[in-house]
Amino acid sequence: MDIRIRLAKNLKRYRLMANLSQEEVAHRAQLERAYVSGIERGVRNPTIAVLQELAAVIGVSEADLIQMPVEQPEGGAQRAKRKS
């Protein structure tokens, strides 16, 4: 998977987990909201410094933002519970 797509998926997932809007993340990181949106869509290539700032704002490590996202199959958690 392209690293821009990994970053896009992880940034959006962690941002939502932190209950932050794109606008709030952009404001705290001193970026434009459209730039954050572009990163989340995988069309922008942020610098390492921007990656570091985004991670700090969201409260995760830089590595968390670029690691392979763990994707759960639909209904996977429910199926596992039923088998128990």
VMD Tcl script that builds the backbone (N, CA, C; Angstrom):
set m [mol new atoms 252]
animate dup $m
set s [atomselect $m all]
$s set {name element resname resid chain x y z} {
  {N N MET 1 A 0.852 -1.180 0.000}
  {CA C MET 1 A 0.000 0.000 0.000}
  {C C MET 1 A 0.896 1.241 0.000}
  {N N ASP 2 A 0.581 2.195 -0.824}
  {CA C ASP 2 A 1.308 3.453 -0.927}
  {C C ASP 2 A 1.347 4.139 0.445}
  {N N ILE 3 A 2.482 4.693 0.808}
  {CA C ILE 3 A 2.641 5.322 2.120}
  {C C ILE 3 A 1.695 6.516 2.294}
  {N N ARG 4 A 1.364 7.203 1.198}
  {CA C ARG 4 A 0.419 8.326 1.310}
  {C C ARG 4 A -0.967 7.835 1.706}
  {N N ILE 5 A -1.358 6.670 1.198}
  {CA C ILE 5 A -2.666 6.100 1.544}
  {C C ILE 5 A -2.647 5.599 2.987}
  {N N ARG 6 A -1.530 4.977 3.399}
  {CA C ARG 6 A -1.413 4.550 4.806}
  {C C ARG 6 A -1.542 5.752 5.728}
  {N N LEU 7 A -0.814 6.820 5.408}
  {CA C LEU 7 A -0.889 8.036 6.216}
  {C C LEU 7 A -2.310 8.592 6.222}
  {N N ALA 8 A -2.939 8.632 5.063}
  {CA C ALA 8 A -4.299 9.163 4.958}
  {C C ALA 8 A -5.269 8.402 5.860}
  {N N LYS 9 A -5.239 7.085 5.777}
  {CA C LYS 9 A -6.157 6.266 6.577}
  {C C LYS 9 A -5.878 6.409 8.067}
  {N N ASN 10 A -4.597 6.368 8.424}
  {CA C ASN 10 A -4.246 6.457 9.838}
  {C C ASN 10 A -4.535 7.829 10.421}
  {N N LEU 11 A -4.216 8.881 9.680}
  {CA C LEU 11 A -4.478 10.234 10.168}
  {C C LEU 11 A -5.967 10.413 10.443}
  {N N LYS 12 A -6.793 10.013 9.488}
  {CA C LYS 12 A -8.239 10.175 9.672}
  {C C LYS 12 A -8.740 9.329 10.844}
  {N N ARG 13 A -8.272 8.085 10.939}
  {CA C ARG 13 A -8.718 7.202 12.019}
  {C C ARG 13 A -8.335 7.769 13.384}
  {N N TYR 14 A -7.080 8.160 13.551}
  {CA C TYR 14 A -6.638 8.690 14.847}
  {C C TYR 14 A -7.269 10.050 15.139}
  {N N ARG 15 A -7.485 10.860 14.110}
  {CA C ARG 15 A -8.146 12.159 14.320}
  {C C ARG 15 A -9.560 11.963 14.839}
  {N N LEU 16 A -10.275 11.024 14.228}
  {CA C LEU 16 A -11.645 10.756 14.671}
  {C C LEU 16 A -11.661 10.143 16.069}
  {N N MET 17 A -10.696 9.269 16.363}
  {CA C MET 17 A -10.606 8.686 17.701}
  {C C MET 17 A -10.346 9.770 18.752}
  {N N ALA 18 A -9.620 10.812 18.374}
  {CA C ALA 18 A -9.331 11.928 19.271}
  {C C ALA 18 A -10.483 12.937 19.298}
  {N N ASN 19 A -11.523 12.658 18.506}
  {CA C ASN 19 A -12.699 13.517 18.423}
  {C C ASN 19 A -12.324 14.944 17.992}
  {N N LEU 20 A -11.481 15.028 16.974}
  {CA C LEU 20 A -11.039 16.316 16.454}
  {C C LEU 20 A -11.487 16.468 15.007}
  {N N SER 21 A -11.884 17.669 14.655}
  {CA C SER 21 A -12.230 17.960 13.263}
  {C C SER 21 A -10.944 18.271 12.494}
  {N N GLN 22 A -11.040 18.225 11.175}
  {CA C GLN 22 A -9.902 18.622 10.353}
  {C C GLN 22 A -9.525 20.067 10.665}
  {N N GLU 23 A -10.529 20.897 10.857}
  {CA C GLU 23 A -10.287 22.304 11.142}
  {C C GLU 23 A -9.516 22.482 12.453}
  {N N GLU 24 A -9.883 21.733 13.485}
  {CA C GLU 24 A -9.204 21.840 14.774}
  {C C GLU 24 A -7.757 21.345 14.675}
  {N N VAL 25 A -7.556 20.231 13.992}
  {CA C VAL 25 A -6.202 19.706 13.800}
  {C C VAL 25 A -5.366 20.739 13.036}
  {N N ALA 26 A -5.918 21.279 11.980}
  {CA C ALA 26 A -5.202 22.271 11.181}
  {C C ALA 26 A -4.843 23.492 12.029}
  {N N HIS 27 A -5.786 23.975 12.810}
  {CA C HIS 27 A -5.542 25.146 13.657}
  {C C HIS 27 A -4.416 24.873 14.648}
  {N N ARG 28 A -4.491 23.737 15.334}
  {CA C ARG 28 A -3.471 23.398 16.333}
  {C C ARG 28 A -2.099 23.171 15.707}
  {N N ALA 29 A -2.075 22.654 14.492}
  {CA C ALA 29 A -0.807 22.383 13.805}
  {C C ALA 29 A -0.343 23.571 12.957}
  {N N GLN 30 A -1.108 24.650 12.972}
  {CA C GLN 30 A -0.824 25.852 12.191}
  {C C GLN 30 A -0.715 25.540 10.693}
  {N N LEU 31 A -1.712 24.789 10.220}
  {CA C LEU 31 A -1.815 24.423 8.812}
  {C C LEU 31 A -3.170 24.865 8.282}
  {N N GLU 32 A -3.319 24.858 6.977}
  {CA C GLU 32 A -4.624 25.118 6.358}
  {C C GLU 32 A -5.468 23.846 6.432}
  {N N ARG 33 A -6.782 24.004 6.646}
  {CA C ARG 33 A -7.665 22.849 6.709}
  {C C ARG 33 A -7.634 22.076 5.400}
  {N N ALA 34 A -7.558 22.778 4.280}
  {CA C ALA 34 A -7.521 22.120 2.970}
  {C C ALA 34 A -6.268 21.244 2.835}
  {N N TYR 35 A -5.176 21.655 3.466}
  {CA C TYR 35 A -3.941 20.868 3.419}
  {C C TYR 35 A -4.123 19.569 4.196}
  {N N VAL 36 A -4.738 19.664 5.388}
  {CA C VAL 36 A -5.020 18.464 6.188}
  {C C VAL 36 A -5.961 17.550 5.406}
  {N N SER 37 A -6.956 18.126 4.764}
  {CA C SER 37 A -7.876 17.348 3.938}
  {C C SER 37 A -7.127 16.627 2.818}
  {N N GLY 38 A -6.199 17.319 2.184}
  {CA C GLY 38 A -5.409 16.719 1.110}
  {C C GLY 38 A -4.562 15.560 1.601}
  {N N ILE 39 A -4.029 15.683 2.821}
  {CA C ILE 39 A -3.257 14.582 3.398}
  {C C ILE 39 A -4.181 13.396 3.635}
  {N N GLU 40 A -5.366 13.653 4.182}
  {CA C GLU 40 A -6.326 12.573 4.444}
  {C C GLU 40 A -6.856 11.927 3.179}
  {N N ARG 41 A -6.781 12.614 2.063}
  {CA C ARG 41 A -7.207 12.035 0.785}
  {C C ARG 41 A -6.055 11.365 0.050}
  {N N GLY 42 A -4.857 11.496 0.590}
  {CA C GLY 42 A -3.687 10.870 -0.024}
  {C C GLY 42 A -3.139 11.612 -1.218}
  {N N VAL 43 A -3.476 12.896 -1.358}
  {CA C VAL 43 A -3.001 13.663 -2.508}
  {C C VAL 43 A -1.920 14.675 -2.143}
  {N N ARG 44 A -1.627 14.812 -0.864}
  {CA C ARG 44 A -0.568 15.716 -0.406}
  {C C ARG 44 A 0.557 14.911 0.201}
  {N N ASN 45 A 1.768 15.408 0.074}
  {CA C ASN 45 A 2.958 14.770 0.620}
  {C C ASN 45 A 3.545 15.668 1.708}
  {N N PRO 46 A 3.142 15.468 2.951}
  {CA C PRO 46 A 3.638 16.348 4.013}
  {C C PRO 46 A 5.120 16.081 4.306}
  {N N THR 47 A 5.795 17.106 4.793}
  {CA C THR 47 A 7.182 16.939 5.218}
  {C C THR 47 A 7.218 16.146 6.528}
  {N N ILE 48 A 8.398 15.717 6.892}
  {CA C ILE 48 A 8.568 15.002 8.163}
  {C C ILE 48 A 8.186 15.913 9.324}
  {N N ALA 49 A 8.503 17.200 9.217}
  {CA C ALA 49 A 8.159 18.153 10.271}
  {C C ALA 49 A 6.640 18.267 10.434}
  {N N VAL 50 A 5.913 18.278 9.320}
  {CA C VAL 50 A 4.441 18.333 9.378}
  {C C VAL 50 A 3.903 17.037 9.976}
  {N N LEU 51 A 4.460 15.913 9.578}
  {CA C LEU 51 A 4.058 14.620 10.142}
  {C C LEU 51 A 4.248 14.630 11.652}
  {N N GLN 52 A 5.376 15.152 12.119}
  {CA C GLN 52 A 5.660 15.226 13.546}
  {C C GLN 52 A 4.634 16.114 14.255}
  {N N GLU 53 A 4.294 17.242 13.671}
  {CA C GLU 53 A 3.331 18.161 14.273}
  {C C GLU 53 A 1.931 17.553 14.324}
  {N N LEU 54 A 1.524 16.896 13.247}
  {CA C LEU 54 A 0.206 16.249 13.232}
  {C C LEU 54 A 0.123 15.164 14.300}
  {N N ALA 55 A 1.173 14.367 14.418}
  {CA C ALA 55 A 1.189 13.306 15.432}
  {C C ALA 55 A 1.067 13.906 16.831}
  {N N ALA 56 A 1.786 14.991 17.087}
  {CA C ALA 56 A 1.732 15.635 18.400}
  {C C ALA 56 A 0.329 16.175 18.700}
  {N N VAL 57 A -0.283 16.790 17.706}
  {CA C VAL 57 A -1.629 17.354 17.885}
  {C C VAL 57 A -2.644 16.254 18.197}
  {N N ILE 58 A -2.539 15.137 17.509}
  {CA C ILE 58 A -3.511 14.046 17.671}
  {C C ILE 58 A -3.169 13.167 18.873}
  {N N GLY 59 A -1.914 13.202 19.302}
  {CA C GLY 59 A -1.520 12.425 20.470}
  {C C GLY 59 A -1.077 11.009 20.159}
  {N N VAL 60 A -0.449 10.828 19.005}
  {CA C VAL 60 A 0.077 9.515 18.617}
  {C C VAL 60 A 1.533 9.703 18.186}
  {N N SER 61 A 2.231 8.611 17.952}
  {CA C SER 61 A 3.606 8.718 17.463}
  {C C SER 61 A 3.597 8.893 15.947}
  {N N GLU 62 A 4.703 9.376 15.446}
  {CA C GLU 62 A 4.843 9.514 14.001}
  {C C GLU 62 A 4.729 8.148 13.339}
  {N N ALA 63 A 5.290 7.131 13.986}
  {CA C ALA 63 A 5.230 5.763 13.447}
  {C C ALA 63 A 3.783 5.286 13.332}
  {N N ASP 64 A 2.932 5.674 14.295}
  {CA C ASP 64 A 1.518 5.287 14.238}
  {C C ASP 64 A 0.867 5.802 12.952}
  {N N LEU 65 A 1.288 6.971 12.508}
  {CA C LEU 65 A 0.669 7.567 11.324}
  {C C LEU 65 A 1.084 6.903 10.018}
  {N N ILE 66 A 2.220 6.214 10.008}
  {CA C ILE 66 A 2.660 5.622 8.739}
  {C C ILE 66 A 2.674 4.097 8.744}
  {N N GLN 67 A 2.286 3.482 9.853}
  {CA C GLN 67 A 2.256 2.019 9.890}
  {C C GLN 67 A 1.104 1.483 9.043}
  {N N MET 68 A 1.202 0.213 8.683}
  {CA C MET 68 A 0.116 -0.417 7.938}
  {C C MET 68 A -1.133 -0.431 8.807}
  {N N PRO 69 A -2.251 0.108 8.316}
  {CA C PRO 69 A -3.471 0.111 9.121}
  {C C PRO 69 A -4.000 -1.308 9.309}
  {N N VAL 70 A -4.502 -1.553 10.502}
  {CA C VAL 70 A -5.104 -2.854 10.791}
  {C C VAL 70 A -6.566 -2.748 10.398}
  {N N GLU 71 A -6.934 -3.480 9.385}
  {CA C GLU 71 A -8.311 -3.436 8.890}
  {C C GLU 71 A -9.024 -4.694 9.343}
  {N N GLN 72 A -10.136 -4.513 10.031}
  {CA C GLN 72 A -10.923 -5.648 10.500}
  {C C GLN 72 A -11.988 -5.979 9.459}
  {N N PRO 73 A -12.158 -7.256 9.135}
  {CA C PRO 73 A -13.229 -7.598 8.205}
  {C C PRO 73 A -14.581 -7.221 8.789}
  {N N GLU 74 A -15.519 -6.917 7.912}
  {CA C GLU 74 A -16.862 -6.554 8.374}
  {C C GLU 74 A -17.434 -7.623 9.267}
  {N N GLY 75 A -17.917 -7.187 10.438}
  {CA C GLY 75 A -18.555 -8.121 11.365}
  {C C GLY 75 A -17.586 -9.057 12.051}
  {N N GLY 76 A -16.289 -8.858 11.878}
  {CA C GLY 76 A -15.285 -9.749 12.448}
  {C C GLY 76 A -15.361 -9.839 13.956}
  {N N ALA 77 A -15.545 -8.711 14.626}
  {CA C ALA 77 A -15.606 -8.702 16.087}
  {C C ALA 77 A -16.860 -9.415 16.570}
  {N N GLN 78 A -17.966 -9.221 15.860}
  {CA C GLN 78 A -19.216 -9.868 16.273}
  {C C GLN 78 A -19.128 -11.376 16.081}
  {N N ARG 79 A -18.527 -11.823 14.976}
  {CA C ARG 79 A -18.383 -13.256 14.739}
  {C C ARG 79 A -17.529 -13.903 15.800}
  {N N ALA 80 A -16.462 -13.226 16.204}
  {CA C ALA 80 A -15.567 -13.773 17.229}
  {C C ALA 80 A -16.305 -13.919 18.548}
  {N N LYS 81 A -17.170 -12.973 18.869}
  {CA C LYS 81 A -17.921 -13.047 20.121}
  {C C LYS 81 A -18.905 -14.201 20.098}
  {N N ARG 82 A -19.530 -14.432 18.959}
  {CA C ARG 82 A -20.516 -15.518 18.862}
  {C C ARG 82 A -19.878 -16.880 19.044}
  {N N LYS 83 A -18.647 -17.034 18.565}
  {CA C LYS 83 A -17.967 -18.322 18.677}
  {C C LYS 83 A -17.584 -18.643 20.111}
  {N N SER 84 A -17.401 -17.626 20.948}
  {CA C SER 84 A -16.959 -17.831 22.330}
  {C C SER 84 A -18.004 -18.521 23.160}
}
mol reanalyze $m
mol bondsrecalc $m
mol representation Tube
mol addrep $m
